[in-house]
Amino acid sequence: MKIEDFIAKLEEEYEDIAPGTLKPQSVFREVFEWSSINALILIALVKTEYDVVINAEDIAASKTIEDLYKIIQARVQ
């Protein structure tokens, strides 16, 4: 898994984000309106695409896209 692929999947999943907007250093809560619904979408996306479980604490502990990516990458089997 590459971070570029992860970013592309995020941009595809969230309609409010134009392709090419996100970078590894992007603070995801500032890119679009962050809500509990968006958190659930992210959790479902990660489970479906990578078969990795993340939770609200993981999201809260992450500031950037790269932070999220590192958590997911560490759990990929």
Steps between C-alpha positions, in 0.01 A plus 500: 500500500630842402389826656412632154251213457351569843459868414336415167248276679420777749448754223276254318294420810437858611319686223588842649871442436629571151759255366851623571395701805638276774868467582663284771539812718137610454315545828192301405265680740579828322452372144125454535235522767588222742210319667417170662350387167830568324681307772271201445559522124875495565475203735291307245735591214805375689325176599375434145815596309772382740323259737629711790293619794552856618294676762413848620807509723725430201337782308521736798869418542567585135548849370610445142423257222847354555421435869193299398696319233769393750239353736339307217832385356612369839186282518499363146570129508 
